[in-house]
Amino acid sequence: MATQVVMEALSPTMEEGRLVEWKKQEGETVAVGDVLAEVETDKAVMELVARVGGVLLRQTVAAGQTVPVSSPVALIGQPGETVPAAAGNGAGAGAGAAAKGAQQASQKPAPPAPPPSAAPAPAPPASGRIKASPLARKIAQEQGLDLRAVQGSGPEGRIVLRDLETAHPARPAAAAPAPATARAPAPLRPVPPAPIPAPAPGEPFADVPLSQMRKSIARRLVQSIGPVPTFYLTTEVDMERVWEAREAMLAAASEVKVSFNDIIIKAVATALRQHPACNAWWQEDRIRYWSEVHIGMAVAIEDGLITPVIRHADRKTLREIGAEARDLAAKARDRRLTAEEYTGATFSISNLGMLDIDEFTAVINPPEAGILAVGRIASRPAEHGGAVALRRRMRLTMSCDHRVIDGATGARFLQTLKGMLENPLAMVW
C-alpha cells in the first residue's frame, strides 16, 4: 500500500511551501531519512525527508509549485507496485512508468542532466547537477551567465546571489574562485538588492510571483502596523569612546573581529537586563516578561529580511557575539537558518548605518514589544567640554508597543543604553 508524502510544516510560521527541487526521482529507491526535495518556506530553503522507505512511485507536485502544509506531494511504495491514475494531482509521471522505473532503479544510474537545448540555462557538467539557489538560477538565466564557471560560497559550494556579482556573460570560463577573504561576509554587510526583471518586449510591466519569505513579511507587517499601537523615541549618542575602544581592541588582537553592531547588541542586551519591562512579549491576555535576553538582529537577504537570534546575549562576550553574529548572518543569506536560529527573540535591532541612513523607524516584530533602529555614525557639531566640536554621533530610534511599554519606560531604557555606549566600561560593571 503506497504511503503519501505531505508538505510538512518545516518552520513554526509556515503555512505553505514551494517545492524548489526534487532530490529523488520517480523510480528511485528511498530510505528513511533520505532527502526527497528542497522546499522554500517563509524563512529558508529546507529539506523534506522521507518518513518511510521504499520506492518513489510518483511526484504529485512539480518543482516550482506552491502547496499548503499537509498537502500530498508524492507517493512512496514497494518496487513494482502500481498506483491508480487518480492518485495524486497528475503532476508526476503515469503509474505504469513509475512502476517500471521502480523495477529498474537498482540496475540503472540516476537520470542524466538535460541537454543544453532543453534547459533554460547552460547545462550542468556531466559529473552532477550544479547546486544553486532558485534566485541565483533565475538571475543567471536572465543575464546569460554560465553557472559552471561560478564559484559557490554557500553551504556545500551552493551558488547564491552574491557569487554572480563578479561573473561575466562574455567570459563564462574565466571566472576565478573568490579569495578566501571575500567569501567570509562582514557582520551585517549590506546585500545588493535582487535585480528586477525587465518586462517582455512591448509590455508595460513584469509581474513577479511572491516568494514565501515576501508573503511572510507582508503578513507580519500587517499584523504589526495595524493592531499594534506604536510610538517612537529617538536619542543621539556620542560614539567617540566606543570608537576608541573598538580601535584599541582591533590593535591589541588582529584575530578579534568586533563590529560596532556587535557592541550595540551587547549594550542593548545589558540594558535590557536592567529594564525587564522592555524585554517583554504581548500575549493578548497577558504580558510575558523575560528573564532571559535573546536579541534578534535584522539581516537583509536576497528577497527579503530575516531576524536571526543571539540567545543569552547579555551573558556573552563581545568576541562571542561577533563570531555568532557573523555565522548567523552568513547562514541567513544562504537561507540555511534552522527554526531555532530565527525564532524566540525578546527584543530586536535593525541597523541601516552601513547604508548611510541617519535615522529611521523600524517595525515591531510581534509578539516582541520593542525594536531599536540604528543609524550611521557620523561627525556632527556637538557641545563638548563647554565648546562646540565635531564628534562622532549616532541616532537611535526605539519603536515601542504602547500596550506593554509606556513612554517613560522606554525613555529610561534609552537613557541607560546611551550611558553604556558613551561610557563602554558601564557594560562590565
N, C-alpha and C positions, 0 to 999 in steps of 0.2 A: 504494500500500500504506500503510494507516494506521500511524502511529507511536504507541506507548504513551508516555504521560507518567506517571512514577512519583513517589511521595513520596520526595523527596531528603533526605539527612541534612544539615539546614541548620545544625546545631551539632555540635561534636565528641562530645557525650554523648547526642545524640538517638537514641532507639530507635523512637519512633512520633510521629506528628504529627496534630493536629486541624485539619481544613480549616475555617477560620473563615469565609471569604467568597470566592466566585468573582468575579474581576475581569473575566473573559471569559466570555461566554455561548455556548451551543451555536449554531453557525452563524456566529459572528463570525470575521473574518479575523485571523490571528495571525502576527506576525513574530518572528524570533529575538530573544530578549531581552525580549519583552513579558511583563508581569506577568500570570500566569494566575490566581493565587489568593493569599490571605494564609493562612499556616499558623502555628498556635501550636505552638512547640517547647517543650522543657523550660525554656528560658531567656527567650524573647522571641517576639513575633509577627513573622514574617519573610515574605519574598516568594518564591513559587515561580514561576520564569520559564520561558518556552518555550525549548527547545533546538533546535527545528526550526520552520520556517514552514509556513503552510497555513491550514486552517480547523479550528476546534474542533468536531469531529464529535460528540463525546459526553463528558459528565461522568459518570464511573463511580462517583464518590463525592460524596455530597450534603454541602452545608455543614453543619457541626456534627459530622460523623463523624470518628472517630479510626482511623487505619490504621497498620500498621507501616511502617518505612522500606523502600523498594523495592517497595511495593505499587502497582499501577496506579491512577491517579486520573482519567485522561482519555485521549482519543484525538484525535490531530491527523492530518488527511489533506488531500486535494485537494478543491476545490469539486465537488459532485455525486457524490462517492464515497459508496457505501453501506457500511454496517457490518453484519455479521451480528448477528442478535439475541442470539447467545450471547456476543458480545464484551462485556467489562466485567461488572459485577455488577448491572446493571439500575438503578442509581441515577439515570442520566440519562434523557433522552427517547428515543423509538424512533429506529431508524436512518433510517427514511423522513423523519421530521420533521427530523432533523439535516441530512440531505442537502438537503431543501427549504429549510431555513434557510440553508444554505451558499450556495445559488444566489441567494438574495435578500439576502444580507448586505450586498452593495455598494449596494443600492438602498433599504434601509430604515434608519431610525435605530435606536439602541440601544433595547431594550425599556423602556417607561415604568415608573415606580415603581408598585408595587401600590396599589390604593385603600385608604383607611383601614379599611374593613371587613375587608380581607383581611390586615391586618398586626396583630401583637400590640401594637405600639407606635404612636404617632401617625405618619402618613405623612410622608415627606420632601418637601421642596419640589420643584416640577417641574424646577428647574434641575439637579438631580442628587441622588445618594444622600448622606445625611449620614454623615460619617466619625466613627466612634465605636468605642472598644474593646468587645470582646464583653461584658466585665463591666459597662461603663457602659450598654450597651443593656439588659442583663438588669435592672439596678437601676432604670433609667428606666421599664421596663415595669412592674415591681412597684410602683413608687411613683407611677405615673401622670404622669411628667414628660414634657414636650414637648421633645425634643432640638433642635427647630428654634429654640428660644428660649435655648439654652445656648451660650455662647462656649467653643470648644475651645482648650485650651492645649497640646495635644500637637503632634507633627510635622504640618505642613500643616493646622493647625487641627483635628486629631483630638480628639474629646471623650473624656476619661479620667475616672476616678472622682472625682478632686478637683474637677472642674468642676461636679459635681452637688451639691456641698455647699451652694451658695447658691441652687440652683434650687428653685422652689416650685410644687407642682401647681396651686394656686389662682390663680397669676398666670403662666401659661406664656409670655405675650408680653412680659412686663415685665422679663425678665432682662437686665441690662445687662452689657456686657463688663467683665471684671475689670480693675482698674487694672494698669498695667504692673508695678508693684512687687509685686503679688500673684501675678503669673504667673511670676516668677523664684524658684523654690524655694530656701530657705536650705539650706546644706550639711547633708545628712543629716536634714532636717526630718522628724519622725515622720509617717507616713501613717496616716490614720484606718483602723481595721480595716474590712474589707469587711462590709456588712450581711449578717446570716444570715437566709435566707428563712424565713418563718413556715410552719408545717405547714398543710396544707389543712384546712378546717373538719372537725372530728371526728377528725382524725388526730393521733396522739401524737408524731409526729416528721416531719422532712423530710429526705430523702436528697439530697445534692448530689454529683454526679459529680466525681471528682478532676480538677483541671486538670493540664496537662502539667508545669507547674512543681512543683505539690504532689507529683506522682508522683516527680519527680526528687529533691526534698528528702527524701522518705521513703526512697528507695533510698540516698541519700548518708548519712543519719543511721544507718541500719542498718549500712552499710559502716564507718562511723567508730566508733560506740559499741561494736559487737560485737567486732571483731578488734583494735582499737587499744588497747593498754594505756596509759591516760591518767592522769596525775596533775596536780595543780593547785598553783600557787604564787600567794600573794596578798601584796601590799605596799600601803602607803599613802603617797601623795606629797603634799608641801606644794606647793601651786599658787600661792602668793602672788606669786612673781616672774614666773611665766608670765602671771598675771592682769594684773600691772602692765605687762609687756612688750606684751601684746596691746592694752591701753588706749592705750599710747603710740603703737603702730602705727596704730590707728584714728584717733587725734587728729592724727597727722602727715600722713596722706593719706586723705581721705574715700573715694577710689575703691578703696582696699585693703580687701578683704573677707576677712579671715583669721579662721577659727573656731578654737576650742580643738581640735577634731578634726583640723584641718589641722596644728596644732602637734604633736599627738600622732603623726600619721603621719610627720612629718619626724623627730621624735625617735626613733621606733621604727626607721625606715629607717637613721638614722645609727648607732644602737646595734647593729643587725644587721651593719653593716659591720665593727664591732669584734668581733662574736661570730658568725662564719660557721657555727659548729656549730648555731645555732638557725635559720639561713637555709638549710634543707635539705628534701629530699623523701625519704620512704621508698619504695624501688623494689623491694621483695620480696627480690631477691638482692644489693642494693647500696644505699648511701646516696648521694644526689646532693647535693653541697654547692655552692651557687650563689655565684658571684662577683658576680652582678647582684642588685639588690634590687627586687622587684616586690611592692608592698603591695596586698592585697585589702581592700576596705572594705565591710563588710556593709551593704546598703541594703534597708529594708523597702519592699515594693511591694504592690499591691492584694491579691494572693492568695498571697504567699509572701515569699521573701527571695532576693536575688542579690548577688554579690560582684564588682562591677567592679574593675578593677586599675589602679593608678597605677604605671606602669613607670618603672624607674630613679628611684624616689622619693628615694633618697639623694643624687642629683645635682641635684635640683630645688629652687628657692627656695620659700619659703612662699607667695609670690604665685602661682607656677606651680602648686603643689599645690592651693591654694584654688580657682583657676579650673578646673582639671581635675576636682577632686572635685565641684564644683557641676554641671559639664557632664555627667559620668558619672552622677551621682545622678538628674538630670532625665531622661536617656535611659533609665536603668534603670526609673524609674517609668512611663515611656511604652512600655516593652517594645521599645525600639529599639536595644539594645546589639548590636554585632556580636560574633562569637565571639572575635575578637582582644581585645575590650574586657573580657571577663569570664573569660578563661582565663589560666593561666600565673603566678598569684600564687605567691610563695615564702614568704609569711607573711601572715596576715590579722589584721584588727582589727574587733571588734564593739563599738559604742558605744551604750549604752542610758541614758547620763546624762541626755539630754534628756527622758527619760520618768520621771525621779526614781528611778531604780534605783541603790541604793548600791553593790551588788556582785553579780556573778553569774558563772557558768561558761559558757563558750562551747564549742561542739562543733567539733573539728578538722575541717578540710576536706581529706581525703586528695587527693593524696599529701603535702601540707604536714605539717610536724611540729609546728607550734605556732600558736596563735591567742591574741590578747590581748583580754580582756573589760574594757571601760572603764565605770566607774560615774560618778555625778554628782559635781560639785564642790560641796561643802557646808562650811559653817562648823562646825568641831568644836573642842572644847578640846584643846590640844596643848602640849607643852613647847616653849618658845622663849625663848632668852636667859636661861635659868635660872628662868623663871617659866611659869605656865600661862596661855595666852591663846587666844582664838578665832582659828583660822587656816583658810584655805580649803584643804581637803584632798580628795583623790581616791583611790579604791581601784582597783587594777589586779589582775586575776587572769589568769595565764597557764596555758592548757591545753597540756600537753606530751605528745608521743608518746614513751614511755619507750624505745622501740626506737632512737630517734635522740638524744633529749635526756635526759641524766641530771639528777638534782635539783640538783647543784652548778652544772652548766652553765646551767640555766635561771635559777638564783638569781643568778649573776654577770651574766647579761644584764639581769635586772630591776634589779640594783644600778646598772648603767651607765645604764639608761633613767631610773631615778629621779633619778640625779645630773644628767642633762641637763635634766629638767623642773624640778628645784629650782634649777638654775643654767643658764638658757637659753643663756648665752654658750658653754657647753660644746658646743653643737651646731655651732658655727662654728670650733672650734679645729682 
